[in-house]
Amino acid sequence: MEHKIVTHWQGGLTFESDNPSGKTVIMDTNIEGQNERFGLSPKAMMLSSLAGCSGLDVISILNKMNEKIDDFKIEVSGELTEEHPKFYHAVKVDYHFYGSDLNKKKCERAVNLSVEKYCGVMEMFRQFAEVETEIFYHVGTKHNM
């Protein structure tokens, strides 16, 4: 399987990139002296891709297990190297489950299957970064962003 995207310059330091799904995303970066941003940072989008890939796995697996949760979020932090080209050399992925009657074994199983077997983005990250994961359980129905 091959994916192809096209990224088109929009002027300044802003780019629009398509996706095989047909959706687009705007990317830019911090510009000294300019407060307005139009898009997402390409490197930070890699962290979002990691969370999105693993999150899709986890929710899909929990659905197959008929496990109900009230809410779920993933927080990903990445530490960049000091020298150019800067890349993430250390990444921490925190899985947060919310609910009044969480089955911790099923949640942990879903995360482990994603991390160890299904998430291709996780596997890509492991090629260049140390990846650490942790699971948190919260009594309650919703998280705050």
Secondary structure as a PSIPRED ss2 file (coil, helix, strand):
# PSIPRED VFORMAT (PSIPRED V4.0)

   1 M C   1.000  0.000  0.000
   2 E C   1.000  0.000  0.000
   3 H C   1.000  0.000  0.000
   4 K C   1.000  0.000  0.000
   5 I C   1.000  0.000  0.000
   6 V C   1.000  0.000  0.000
   7 T E   0.000  0.000  1.000
   8 H E   0.000  0.000  1.000
   9 W E   0.000  0.000  1.000
  10 Q E   0.000  0.000  1.000
  11 G E   0.000  0.000  1.000
  12 G C   1.000  0.000  0.000
  13 L C   1.000  0.000  0.000
  14 T E   0.000  0.000  1.000
  15 F E   0.000  0.000  1.000
  16 E E   0.000  0.000  1.000
  17 S E   0.000  0.000  1.000
  18 D E   0.000  0.000  1.000
  19 N C   1.000  0.000  0.000
  20 P C   1.000  0.000  0.000
  21 S C   1.000  0.000  0.000
  22 G C   1.000  0.000  0.000
  23 K C   1.000  0.000  0.000
  24 T E   0.000  0.000  1.000
  25 V E   0.000  0.000  1.000
  26 I E   0.000  0.000  1.000
  27 M E   0.000  0.000  1.000
  28 D C   1.000  0.000  0.000
  29 T C   1.000  0.000  0.000
  30 N C   1.000  0.000  0.000
  31 I E   0.000  0.000  1.000
  32 E C   1.000  0.000  0.000
  33 G C   1.000  0.000  0.000
  34 Q E   0.000  0.000  1.000
  35 N C   1.000  0.000  0.000
  36 E C   1.000  0.000  0.000
  37 R C   1.000  0.000  0.000
  38 F C   1.000  0.000  0.000
  39 G C   1.000  0.000  0.000
  40 L E   0.000  0.000  1.000
  41 S C   1.000  0.000  0.000
  42 P H   0.000  1.000  0.000
  43 K H   0.000  1.000  0.000
  44 A H   0.000  1.000  0.000
  45 M H   0.000  1.000  0.000
  46 M H   0.000  1.000  0.000
  47 L H   0.000  1.000  0.000
  48 S H   0.000  1.000  0.000
  49 S H   0.000  1.000  0.000
  50 L H   0.000  1.000  0.000
  51 A H   0.000  1.000  0.000
  52 G H   0.000  1.000  0.000
  53 C H   0.000  1.000  0.000
  54 S H   0.000  1.000  0.000
  55 G H   0.000  1.000  0.000
  56 L H   0.000  1.000  0.000
  57 D H   0.000  1.000  0.000
  58 V H   0.000  1.000  0.000
  59 I H   0.000  1.000  0.000
  60 S H   0.000  1.000  0.000
  61 I H   0.000  1.000  0.000
  62 L H   0.000  1.000  0.000
  63 N H   0.000  1.000  0.000
  64 K H   0.000  1.000  0.000
  65 M C   1.000  0.000  0.000
  66 N C   1.000  0.000  0.000
  67 E C   1.000  0.000  0.000
  68 K C   1.000  0.000  0.000
  69 I C   1.000  0.000  0.000
  70 D C   1.000  0.000  0.000
  71 D E   0.000  0.000  1.000
  72 F E   0.000  0.000  1.000
  73 K E   0.000  0.000  1.000
  74 I E   0.000  0.000  1.000
  75 E E   0.000  0.000  1.000
  76 V E   0.000  0.000  1.000
  77 S E   0.000  0.000  1.000
  78 G E   0.000  0.000  1.000
  79 E E   0.000  0.000  1.000
  80 L E   0.000  0.000  1.000
  81 T C   1.000  0.000  0.000
  82 E C   1.000  0.000  0.000
  83 E C   1.000  0.000  0.000
  84 H C   1.000  0.000  0.000
  85 P C   1.000  0.000  0.000
  86 K C   1.000  0.000  0.000
  87 F C   1.000  0.000  0.000
  88 Y E   0.000  0.000  1.000
  89 H E   0.000  0.000  1.000
  90 A E   0.000  0.000  1.000
  91 V E   0.000  0.000  1.000
  92 K E   0.000  0.000  1.000
  93 V E   0.000  0.000  1.000
  94 D E   0.000  0.000  1.000
  95 Y E   0.000  0.000  1.000
  96 H E   0.000  0.000  1.000
  97 F E   0.000  0.000  1.000
  98 Y E   0.000  0.000  1.000
  99 G C   1.000  0.000  0.000
 100 S C   1.000  0.000  0.000
 101 D C   1.000  0.000  0.000
 102 L C   1.000  0.000  0.000
 103 N C   1.000  0.000  0.000
 104 K H   0.000  1.000  0.000
 105 K H   0.000  1.000  0.000
 106 K H   0.000  1.000  0.000
 107 C H   0.000  1.000  0.000
 108 E H   0.000  1.000  0.000
 109 R H   0.000  1.000  0.000
 110 A H   0.000  1.000  0.000
 111 V H   0.000  1.000  0.000
 112 N H   0.000  1.000  0.000
 113 L H   0.000  1.000  0.000
 114 S H   0.000  1.000  0.000
 115 V H   0.000  1.000  0.000
 116 E H   0.000  1.000  0.000
 117 K H   0.000  1.000  0.000
 118 Y H   0.000  1.000  0.000
 119 C C   1.000  0.000  0.000
 120 G H   0.000  1.000  0.000
 121 V H   0.000  1.000  0.000
 122 M H   0.000  1.000  0.000
 123 E H   0.000  1.000  0.000
 124 M H   0.000  1.000  0.000
 125 F H   0.000  1.000  0.000
 126 R H   0.000  1.000  0.000
 127 Q C   1.000  0.000  0.000
 128 F C   1.000  0.000  0.000
 129 A C   1.000  0.000  0.000
 130 E E   0.000  0.000  1.000
 131 V E   0.000  0.000  1.000
 132 E E   0.000  0.000  1.000
 133 T E   0.000  0.000  1.000
 134 E E   0.000  0.000  1.000
 135 I E   0.000  0.000  1.000
 136 F E   0.000  0.000  1.000
 137 Y E   0.000  0.000  1.000
 138 H E   0.000  0.000  1.000
 139 V C   1.000  0.000  0.000
 140 G C   1.000  0.000  0.000
 141 T C   1.000  0.000  0.000
 142 K C   1.000  0.000  0.000
 143 H C   1.000  0.000  0.000
 144 N C   1.000  0.000  0.000
 145 M C   1.000  0.000  0.000
